[in-house]
Amino acid sequence: MSDHPWTARYAPGVPATVEVPEHSLVDLLDASVERFADHVALDFYGATVTYAELGDRVARAAQALRALGVSAGDRVALVLPNCPQHVVAFYAVLRLGAVVVEHNPLYTPEELQVQLADHGATVAVVWDKAVPTVEQVAAQTAVRTIVAVDLTSALPRLKRLLLRLPLGKARATRAAMGAPAPGHPRWEALVEAATPLEPTWPRPAHTDVALLQYTGGTTGTPKGAILTHRNLLANALQGRAWVPGLVDGEETIYAVLPLFHAYGLTLCLTFAMGIGARLVLFPRFDVDQLLDAMGRQPATFLPAVPPIYQQLATTARDRGVSLRSIRCGISGAMALPPETVELWEEVSGGLLVEGYGMTEASPIALGNPVSADRRPGTVGVPFPSTEMRVVDPDQPDVDRPRGERGELLVRGPQVFAGYWNQPEETARVLLPGGWLRTGDVVVVDEDHFVTIVDRIKELIITGGFNVYPSEVEAALRKVPGVADAAAVGLPLEGGGEEVVAAVVAAPGVDLDPDAVRQASREHLAAYKVPRRVVLVDELPRSLIGKVLHRQVRDALLFR
């Protein structure tokens, strides 16, 4: 693989290939526990957990889950924001040889039920604020045990005491962090009471399934991408190799990206833990909290999305807060505007590079070199041990010449094993030879840098999250008086897109666009709710009746 021409574009010291040992993610964490026992692993508003303490908590949590009946191969649902308990639960499930299934804790009952019913987990570890949502759908799924997680229990002692004060601010903070969930076992109590799982308990193999990560893929219908320990370990090692100058045991990484998202999971849960980094956890993006943390424990490496870099750099500059400790930022999930790169690098003095991936690739497949040779506006070149082809979308066995548009295919050790219980969908995207169809149309220039120019899939990317038009449209059609709907993504000035919907009213119905938006909230997570609803007389359709989303998008750009 070292003879691929794009490897000449790598930053100095980056290898053409990475060796992926026959280890599991449990081995990855155990190695850091042994090497960096006294180093801080997790930092949550100043409350710290060392690697030795993390290893002990994982062993106890594994025993607690075992007592609940979890065994090898079982799926365990995690419905959690970023918090220390999330990290512990993730590795505890894996230690038993079980399979983690990550879920967005802000999902509606309808959205959550589809996924829970599909993978069949009987145990769910749930943020106490999301417990009522899981309770609503548990009877329609296999979930029999809900373990409630209290975020406030992970705070520093003084902060916990302050939350008890009868003050408006304390009450608001307390409400934002969670709510009591009576009638369910408490995660903190179970872990504290458990003895560590015996070291002889069978460990997972590198070929075992580690994670089911739900994605709409190229169709919008939620599917569980099957990611093995080897897939996720490979991507963590590829990421480690891609960033020259990292010092194991010395880096501070901010977990602003949600850990339930494939991008945040790999950069923070596996890559960060594998290099013995200090992981500073934020339940949600709050620029004030990030800048406060920079004064207390400055970051050295920041994975994020373009709007975060833009807002953080602008606010830091205005307030005179230094970002100079951040040597490198890796941006993903949406296009990175060159002006954001310029602003960030001016304010921080570090590099900001864009990468590309998808859940089915664990998720990173391409990246810009972490060097002066980076090329803003492109998504870079294939990662070490990763190959690419550009093919005719209608005939994926026919390669397109360099410089011509075509669908991007990628192949490497990070490419997933298929979709959970969906062999037909798997065969549609995993081609013979291990090639993954990305559904993205690209152009490769003379230096082998890749530019995304179009999407075969009609995915909308807002705030770094995937929104599938079919989900939004189905929710809008449930609103009384709506005859038809089409959802598209319109570009935002700072990068990314906003969800906008064109809606056709039923005959004789006078629709209020704002009322339609509000009604759709019953079926959609907040980030999926259209920011605008535009009433139209009809939707453009093809000869076979398919809505022409591109024409809808073009029309809405001028409304």
C-alpha positions as CSV (number, residue, x, y, z in Angstrom):
1,M,0.0,0.0,0.0
2,S,3.0,2.3,0.4
3,D,3.2,2.8,-3.4
4,H,0.0,4.8,-3.5
5,P,0.9,8.3,-4.8
6,W,-1.1,10.2,-2.2
7,T,1.2,9.1,0.6
8,A,3.7,11.6,-0.8
9,R,1.3,14.3,0.6
10,Y,1.5,13.0,4.2
11,A,3.1,15.1,6.9
12,P,6.6,14.1,7.7
13,G,6.8,11.1,9.9
14,V,3.3,9.8,9.0
15,P,3.6,6.1,7.8
16,A,1.9,4.8,4.7
17,T,0.4,1.9,6.7
18,V,-0.4,1.1,10.3
19,E,-0.1,-2.3,11.9
20,V,-3.3,-3.2,13.7
21,P,-2.5,-5.8,16.4
22,E,-5.0,-8.6,17.3
23,H,-6.1,-6.6,20.3
24,S,-9.5,-5.4,21.5
25,L,-10.4,-2.0,22.8
26,V,-10.3,-3.4,26.3
27,D,-6.6,-4.1,25.7
28,L,-6.2,-0.5,24.4
29,L,-7.5,0.9,27.7
30,D,-5.7,-1.6,29.8
31,A,-2.4,-0.6,28.3
32,S,-3.0,3.1,29.2
33,V,-4.1,2.1,32.7
34,E,-0.7,0.3,33.1
35,R,1.4,3.0,31.5
36,F,-0.3,6.1,32.9
37,A,-1.8,4.9,36.2
38,D,-1.3,8.1,38.0
39,H,-2.2,10.4,35.1
40,V,-5.6,12.0,34.9
41,A,-7.9,10.2,32.4
42,L,-11.2,12.1,32.9
43,D,-11.9,15.7,33.9
44,F,-15.5,16.7,34.5
45,Y,-15.8,20.4,35.6
46,G,-12.6,19.9,37.6
47,A,-13.4,16.5,39.2
48,T,-10.7,14.1,38.0
49,V,-10.4,10.4,37.6
50,T,-6.9,8.8,37.1
51,Y,-6.3,6.0,34.7
52,A,-5.9,3.6,37.6
53,E,-9.2,4.7,39.0
54,L,-10.8,4.4,35.6
55,G,-9.6,0.8,35.3
56,D,-11.1,0.0,38.7
57,R,-14.4,1.6,37.9
58,V,-14.6,-0.3,34.6
59,A,-14.0,-3.6,36.3
60,R,-16.6,-2.8,38.9
61,A,-19.1,-1.6,36.3
62,A,-18.5,-4.8,34.3
63,Q,-19.3,-6.9,37.4
64,A,-22.5,-4.8,38.0
65,L,-23.7,-5.3,34.5
66,R,-22.9,-9.0,34.7
67,A,-25.1,-9.2,37.8
68,L,-27.9,-7.7,35.7
69,G,-27.6,-10.6,33.3
70,V,-25.4,-9.0,30.6
71,S,-23.1,-11.6,28.8
72,A,-21.0,-11.8,25.7
73,G,-22.8,-10.8,22.6
74,D,-25.6,-9.0,24.3
75,R,-26.4,-5.5,23.2
76,V,-26.4,-2.8,25.9
77,A,-28.0,0.6,25.1
78,L,-26.2,3.7,26.3
79,V,-28.4,6.8,26.3
80,L,-26.0,9.3,27.8
81,P,-24.5,12.7,27.2
82,N,-20.7,13.3,27.7
83,C,-19.8,12.4,31.3
84,P,-17.4,10.1,33.2
85,Q,-20.1,7.5,33.5
86,H,-20.4,7.3,29.7
87,V,-16.7,6.3,29.4
88,V,-16.9,3.8,32.2
89,A,-20.1,2.2,30.8
90,F,-18.6,2.0,27.3
91,Y,-15.6,0.0,28.4
92,A,-17.5,-2.1,31.0
93,V,-19.8,-3.4,28.3
94,L,-16.9,-4.2,26.1
95,R,-15.0,-6.0,29.0
96,L,-17.9,-8.5,29.2
97,G,-17.7,-9.2,25.4
98,A,-21.0,-7.4,25.0
99,V,-21.9,-4.9,22.4
100,V,-22.4,-1.1,23.0
101,V,-25.2,0.6,21.2
102,E,-25.0,4.4,21.4
103,H,-28.1,6.6,21.4
104,N,-28.7,10.3,21.4
105,P,-30.3,11.1,24.8
106,L,-32.3,13.9,23.1
107,Y,-34.2,11.5,20.8
108,T,-38.0,11.5,20.9
109,P,-39.7,8.3,22.1
110,E,-40.6,7.5,18.5
111,E,-37.0,7.8,17.3
112,L,-35.6,5.8,20.2
113,Q,-38.1,3.0,19.9
114,V,-37.1,2.2,16.3
115,Q,-33.5,1.6,17.3
116,L,-34.2,-0.2,20.6
117,A,-36.6,-2.5,19.0
118,D,-34.1,-3.3,16.2
119,H,-31.1,-4.3,18.3
120,G,-33.0,-5.9,21.2
121,A,-31.0,-4.7,24.2
122,T,-32.5,-5.8,27.5
123,V,-30.4,-3.4,29.6
124,A,-30.2,0.3,29.0
125,V,-27.9,2.7,30.9
126,V,-29.7,6.0,30.7
127,W,-29.2,9.6,31.7
128,D,-31.9,10.2,34.4
129,K,-33.3,13.1,32.4
130,A,-33.9,10.7,29.4
131,V,-35.4,7.9,31.6
132,P,-39.0,9.0,31.0
133,T,-38.4,8.7,27.2
134,V,-37.1,5.2,27.5
135,E,-39.9,4.3,29.9
136,Q,-42.5,5.3,27.3
137,V,-41.1,2.8,24.8
138,A,-39.7,0.0,26.9
139,A,-42.8,-2.2,26.6
140,Q,-42.5,-2.1,22.8
141,T,-38.9,-3.2,22.9
142,A,-36.8,-5.9,24.7
143,V,-35.6,-3.4,27.4
144,R,-36.3,-4.8,30.9
145,T,-33.8,-3.0,33.0
146,I,-33.2,0.8,33.0
147,V,-30.2,1.9,35.0
148,A,-30.4,5.6,35.8
149,V,-27.3,7.8,35.6
150,D,-27.0,11.0,37.7
151,L,-24.6,13.4,36.1
152,T,-24.3,15.6,39.2
153,S,-22.7,12.7,41.1
154,A,-19.6,13.1,38.9
155,L,-19.2,16.8,39.8
156,P,-16.6,18.1,42.2
157,R,-17.9,18.0,45.8
158,L,-18.2,21.8,46.1
159,K,-20.2,22.1,42.9
160,R,-22.6,19.3,44.2
161,L,-23.1,21.2,47.4
162,L,-23.8,24.5,45.5
163,L,-26.5,22.8,43.5
164,R,-28.4,22.2,46.7
165,L,-28.7,25.9,47.4
166,P,-32.3,27.3,47.1
167,L,-31.2,29.7,44.3
168,G,-32.6,30.2,40.9
169,K,-29.3,29.6,39.1
170,A,-28.6,26.4,41.1
171,R,-32.1,25.2,40.3
172,A,-31.6,25.9,36.6
173,T,-28.3,24.1,36.5
174,R,-29.7,21.2,38.5
175,A,-32.6,20.9,36.0
176,A,-30.3,21.0,33.0
177,M,-28.1,18.3,34.3
178,G,-30.9,15.8,35.2
179,A,-33.9,14.8,37.2
180,P,-34.6,12.1,39.7
181,A,-35.6,8.8,38.2
182,P,-37.3,6.8,41.0
183,G,-38.0,3.1,40.6
184,H,-34.8,2.2,38.7
185,P,-31.4,1.0,39.9
186,R,-28.8,3.8,40.1
187,W,-25.6,3.4,38.2
188,E,-23.5,5.0,40.8
189,A,-24.8,2.7,43.6
190,L,-24.4,-0.4,41.5
191,V,-20.8,0.4,40.5
192,E,-19.8,1.4,44.1
193,A,-21.3,-1.8,45.6
194,A,-19.8,-4.2,43.0
195,T,-16.5,-6.0,43.4
196,P,-14.2,-5.9,40.4
197,L,-14.8,-8.4,37.7
198,E,-12.2,-11.2,38.0
199,P,-9.3,-10.7,35.6
200,T,-9.8,-14.3,34.3
201,W,-13.2,-13.4,32.9
202,P,-13.0,-14.1,29.1
203,R,-12.0,-11.1,27.1
204,P,-13.4,-10.1,23.7
205,A,-11.5,-11.0,20.5
206,H,-10.4,-8.4,18.0
207,T,-12.9,-9.8,15.5
208,D,-15.8,-9.5,17.9
209,V,-18.5,-6.9,17.4
210,A,-17.9,-3.9,19.7
211,L,-20.4,-1.3,18.6
212,L,-23.7,-0.9,16.8
213,Q,-23.8,2.7,15.6
214,Y,-27.1,3.8,14.0
215,T,-26.9,5.7,10.8
216,G,-29.2,6.4,7.9
217,G,-26.4,5.4,5.5
218,T,-27.3,6.5,2.0
219,T,-31.1,5.8,2.3
220,G,-32.2,7.6,5.5
221,T,-33.7,4.5,7.1
222,P,-31.9,3.9,10.4
223,K,-29.6,0.9,10.3
224,G,-27.1,-0.4,12.9
225,A,-23.6,-0.3,11.4
226,I,-21.6,-3.2,12.8
227,L,-18.2,-2.1,14.0
228,T,-15.7,-4.6,15.4
229,H,-13.0,-4.1,17.9
230,R,-10.5,-4.2,15.0
231,N,-12.4,-1.6,13.0
232,L,-12.4,0.9,15.9
233,L,-8.9,0.1,17.1
234,A,-7.6,0.6,13.5
235,N,-9.2,4.0,13.2
236,A,-7.8,5.1,16.6
237,L,-4.3,4.0,15.5
238,Q,-4.7,5.7,12.1
239,G,-5.7,8.9,13.9
240,R,-2.7,8.6,16.2
241,A,-0.3,8.2,13.2
242,W,-1.9,11.1,11.4
243,V,-1.0,13.7,14.0
244,P,2.8,14.2,14.3
245,G,4.1,15.6,17.6
246,L,1.5,14.0,19.9
247,V,3.1,12.9,23.2
248,D,1.5,9.9,24.9
249,G,0.4,10.7,28.4
250,E,0.8,14.4,27.9
251,E,-2.1,15.6,25.8
252,T,-5.3,17.3,26.9
253,I,-8.2,16.6,24.6
254,Y,-11.6,18.4,24.9
255,A,-14.6,16.1,24.4
256,V,-17.0,18.7,23.0
257,L,-18.3,16.3,20.3
258,P,-21.0,13.9,21.6
259,L,-19.6,10.5,22.5
260,F,-22.7,8.9,21.0
261,H,-21.7,10.2,17.6
262,A,-19.2,8.1,15.6
263,Y,-16.8,11.1,15.2
264,G,-16.8,11.9,18.9
265,L,-16.6,8.3,19.9
266,T,-13.5,7.6,18.0
267,L,-11.6,10.8,18.7
268,C,-12.5,10.9,22.4
269,L,-13.4,7.4,23.6
270,T,-10.7,5.4,21.7
271,F,-8.1,7.7,20.2
272,A,-7.8,9.8,23.4
273,M,-7.8,6.9,25.8
274,G,-5.3,5.0,23.7
275,I,-2.7,7.8,24.0
276,G,-3.2,8.3,27.7
277,A,-4.7,11.7,27.2
278,R,-6.6,13.8,29.8
279,L,-10.1,13.9,28.4
280,V,-12.0,17.0,29.5
281,L,-15.7,16.2,29.2
282,F,-18.5,18.7,28.3
283,P,-22.1,17.5,28.3
284,R,-22.9,20.0,25.6
285,F,-21.1,22.8,23.7
286,D,-21.1,26.0,25.8
287,V,-18.5,28.5,24.7
288,D,-18.3,30.0,28.2
289,Q,-17.6,26.6,29.7
290,L,-14.9,25.9,27.2
291,L,-13.1,29.2,27.8
292,D,-13.3,28.7,31.6
293,A,-11.7,25.2,31.1
294,M,-9.0,26.8,29.0
295,G,-8.0,28.9,32.0
296,R,-8.0,25.8,34.3
297,Q,-6.7,23.0,32.0
298,P,-5.8,24.2,28.5
299,A,-6.5,21.9,25.6
300,T,-3.7,20.8,23.3
301,F,-5.9,19.0,20.8
302,L,-9.4,19.8,19.8
303,P,-11.7,17.7,17.6
304,A,-14.8,19.6,16.7
305,V,-17.1,20.9,13.9
306,P,-16.7,24.2,12.0
307,P,-19.3,26.3,13.9
308,I,-17.5,25.4,17.2
309,Y,-14.1,26.6,15.8
310,Q,-15.7,29.7,14.5
311,Q,-17.5,30.7,17.7
312,L,-14.7,29.7,20.0
313,A,-12.1,31.6,18.1
314,T,-14.3,34.7,17.8
315,T,-15.2,34.8,21.5
316,A,-11.7,34.0,22.6
317,R,-10.3,36.9,20.6
318,D,-13.0,39.3,21.8
319,R,-12.4,38.3,25.4
320,G,-8.6,38.1,25.2
321,V,-8.5,34.4,26.1
322,S,-5.5,32.5,24.8
323,L,-6.0,29.4,22.6
324,R,-2.3,29.1,22.0
325,S,-2.0,25.7,23.7
326,I,-4.2,24.0,21.0
327,R,-1.6,22.8,18.5
328,C,-4.0,21.0,16.3
329,G,-7.7,20.9,15.5
330,I,-9.4,18.2,13.4
331,S,-12.7,19.2,11.9
332,G,-15.3,16.9,10.4
333,A,-19.0,16.2,9.9
334,M,-19.5,19.1,7.5
335,A,-17.6,21.3,5.1
336,L,-14.9,23.5,6.7
337,P,-15.0,27.1,5.3
338,P,-11.5,28.4,4.4
339,E,-12.3,31.6,6.3
340,T,-12.9,29.6,9.5
341,V,-9.4,28.0,9.0
342,E,-7.9,31.4,8.6
343,L,-9.6,32.8,11.7
344,W,-8.7,29.8,13.9
345,E,-5.1,29.6,12.9
346,E,-4.7,33.3,13.4
347,V,-6.2,33.2,16.9
348,S,-4.7,29.9,18.1
349,G,-1.5,29.7,16.2
350,G,-2.2,26.0,15.6
351,L,-3.3,24.0,12.6
352,L,-6.9,23.3,11.7
353,V,-7.4,20.5,9.1
354,E,-10.5,18.9,7.7
355,G,-11.1,15.2,7.6
356,Y,-13.8,13.0,6.0
357,G,-15.6,9.9,7.0
358,M,-18.8,8.1,7.6
359,T,-20.1,5.9,10.4
360,E,-19.4,2.8,8.2
361,A,-15.7,3.7,8.3
362,S,-15.4,4.0,12.1
363,P,-15.7,6.9,10.9
364,I,-12.5,8.6,9.4
365,A,-11.2,7.6,6.0
366,L,-9.5,10.7,4.6
367,G,-7.8,13.7,6.1
368,N,-5.8,16.8,5.3
369,P,-2.1,16.5,6.3
370,V,-1.3,18.1,9.7
371,S,1.3,20.3,8.1
372,A,1.7,23.4,6.0
373,D,0.7,21.3,3.0
374,R,-2.9,21.0,4.2
375,R,-5.3,22.2,1.5
376,P,-8.4,24.0,2.9
377,G,-11.5,23.4,0.8
378,T,-10.6,19.7,0.3
379,V,-11.1,16.7,2.6
380,G,-7.5,15.7,2.0
381,V,-6.1,12.3,1.1
382,P,-6.7,8.7,2.3
383,F,-5.5,7.8,5.8
384,P,-2.7,5.3,6.3
385,S,-3.7,1.8,5.3
386,T,-6.7,3.3,3.4
387,E,-7.3,3.1,-0.4
388,M,-9.7,5.0,-2.5
389,R,-11.3,4.7,-6.0
390,V,-13.5,7.1,-7.9
391,V,-16.2,5.3,-9.9
392,D,-19.2,5.7,-12.1
393,P,-22.1,5.9,-9.6
394,D,-24.3,3.8,-11.9
395,Q,-21.5,1.3,-12.6
396,P,-19.4,1.1,-9.5
397,D,-17.0,-1.4,-11.2
398,V,-16.0,1.3,-13.7
399,D,-13.3,3.7,-12.5
400,R,-13.4,7.4,-13.5
401,P,-10.3,9.2,-14.7
402,R,-8.6,11.6,-12.3
403,G,-10.2,15.0,-12.5
404,E,-13.6,13.7,-13.4
405,R,-16.6,13.5,-11.0
406,G,-17.4,10.1,-9.6
407,E,-18.5,8.3,-6.5
408,L,-15.9,7.8,-3.8
409,L,-15.1,4.3,-2.7
410,V,-12.8,3.5,0.2
411,R,-11.2,0.4,1.6
412,G,-9.3,-0.2,4.8
413,P,-9.2,-2.0,8.2
414,Q,-11.7,0.6,9.6
415,V,-14.5,-0.3,7.1
416,F,-17.4,-1.8,8.9
417,A,-18.7,-5.4,8.8
418,G,-22.2,-4.6,7.5
419,Y,-25.6,-3.5,8.8
420,W,-27.3,-5.3,11.7
421,N,-29.8,-7.9,10.3
422,Q,-29.8,-6.1,6.9
423,P,-27.9,-8.3,4.4
424,E,-29.4,-6.6,1.4
425,E,-28.5,-3.1,2.5
426,T,-25.0,-4.5,3.4
427,A,-24.6,-5.9,-0.1
428,R,-25.6,-2.6,-1.6
429,V,-22.8,-0.6,0.0
430,L,-20.1,-3.2,0.6
431,L,-18.8,-4.2,-2.8
432,P,-16.6,-7.3,-3.7
433,G,-13.1,-6.7,-2.4
434,G,-14.1,-4.8,0.7
435,W,-14.9,-1.5,-1.1
436,L,-17.3,0.8,0.7
437,R,-19.6,3.0,-1.4
438,T,-19.7,6.4,0.3
439,G,-22.6,7.9,-1.7
440,D,-20.5,11.1,-2.1
441,V,-19.5,12.5,-5.5
442,V,-15.9,13.8,-5.5
443,V,-13.2,15.2,-7.7
444,V,-9.6,14.2,-7.2
445,D,-7.0,16.8,-8.3
446,E,-3.5,16.2,-9.7
447,D,-2.0,16.1,-6.2
448,H,-4.6,13.4,-5.1
449,F,-6.5,15.7,-2.8
450,V,-10.2,15.0,-2.7
451,T,-13.0,17.6,-2.9
452,I,-16.6,16.7,-2.2
453,V,-18.8,18.2,-4.9
454,D,-22.2,16.6,-4.5
455,R,-24.2,14.0,-2.6
456,I,-25.8,11.0,-4.1
457,K,-27.6,10.6,-0.9
458,E,-29.8,13.5,0.1
459,L,-28.4,13.8,3.6
460,I,-28.7,17.1,5.5
461,I,-25.8,17.9,7.9
462,T,-26.8,20.4,10.6
463,G,-24.6,21.2,13.6
464,G,-22.5,18.1,12.7
465,F,-25.5,15.8,12.9
466,N,-27.0,13.8,10.1
467,V,-30.6,14.6,9.3
468,Y,-32.4,12.4,6.8
469,P,-35.1,14.1,4.7
470,S,-37.3,11.0,4.9
471,E,-37.5,11.2,8.7
472,V,-38.5,14.9,8.6
473,E,-40.9,14.4,5.8
474,A,-42.7,11.5,7.6
475,A,-43.1,13.6,10.7
476,L,-44.5,16.6,8.7
477,R,-47.0,14.4,7.0
478,K,-48.4,13.4,10.4
479,V,-49.4,17.0,11.0
480,P,-53.1,17.5,10.3
481,G,-53.7,19.4,7.1
482,V,-50.3,18.6,5.5
483,A,-50.7,16.7,2.2
484,D,-47.1,16.4,1.3
485,A,-43.6,17.6,2.3
486,A,-40.0,17.7,1.2
487,A,-37.1,18.5,3.5
488,V,-33.8,19.9,2.2
489,G,-30.6,21.4,3.6
490,L,-29.9,25.1,2.8
491,P,-26.4,26.5,3.4
492,L,-25.6,28.6,6.4
493,E,-23.1,31.5,6.2
494,G,-20.8,29.9,8.9
495,G,-20.8,26.5,7.2
496,G,-23.1,23.5,7.5
497,E,-26.8,23.6,6.7
498,E,-30.2,24.3,8.2
499,V,-33.2,22.1,7.7
500,V,-35.9,23.8,5.6
501,A,-39.2,22.1,4.5
502,A,-41.5,22.8,1.6
503,V,-45.1,21.8,2.6
504,V,-48.2,21.3,0.5
505,A,-51.5,21.9,2.3
506,A,-54.4,19.5,1.9
507,P,-57.3,20.9,-0.2
508,G,-59.2,23.6,1.6
509,V,-56.8,23.8,4.5
510,D,-55.2,27.1,5.5
511,L,-51.8,26.1,7.2
512,D,-49.8,28.2,9.6
513,P,-46.1,27.4,8.9
514,D,-45.0,28.1,12.5
515,A,-47.8,25.8,13.7
516,V,-46.5,23.0,11.4
517,R,-43.0,23.5,12.8
518,Q,-44.2,23.2,16.3
519,A,-46.4,20.1,15.6
520,S,-43.4,18.3,14.1
521,R,-41.5,18.6,17.4
522,E,-43.6,15.7,18.7
523,H,-41.9,13.4,16.4
524,L,-38.4,14.9,15.9
525,A,-35.4,15.7,17.9
526,A,-34.8,19.4,18.1
527,Y,-32.0,19.5,15.6
528,K,-34.2,17.8,13.0
529,V,-37.1,20.2,13.3
530,P,-37.2,22.5,10.2
531,R,-35.9,26.0,10.9
532,R,-38.3,27.2,8.2
533,V,-41.5,25.8,6.7
534,V,-42.4,27.2,3.3
535,L,-45.9,26.6,1.8
536,V,-45.9,25.6,-1.8
537,D,-48.7,24.6,-4.3
538,E,-47.0,21.4,-5.3
539,L,-43.6,19.5,-5.2
540,P,-41.6,18.9,-8.3
541,R,-41.5,15.2,-9.2
542,S,-39.8,12.9,-11.7
543,L,-41.7,10.8,-14.2
544,I,-41.8,8.0,-11.7
545,G,-43.2,10.3,-9.0
546,K,-40.1,10.8,-7.0
547,V,-39.8,14.2,-5.4
548,L,-36.9,16.1,-7.0
549,H,-35.1,17.4,-3.9
550,R,-32.5,19.3,-5.9
551,Q,-35.3,21.4,-7.5
552,V,-36.9,21.9,-4.2
553,R,-33.6,23.1,-2.7
554,D,-32.9,25.5,-5.6
555,A,-36.4,27.0,-5.3
556,L,-36.1,27.5,-1.6
557,L,-32.8,29.2,-1.9
558,F,-34.7,32.2,-3.3
559,R,-37.6,32.2,-1.0
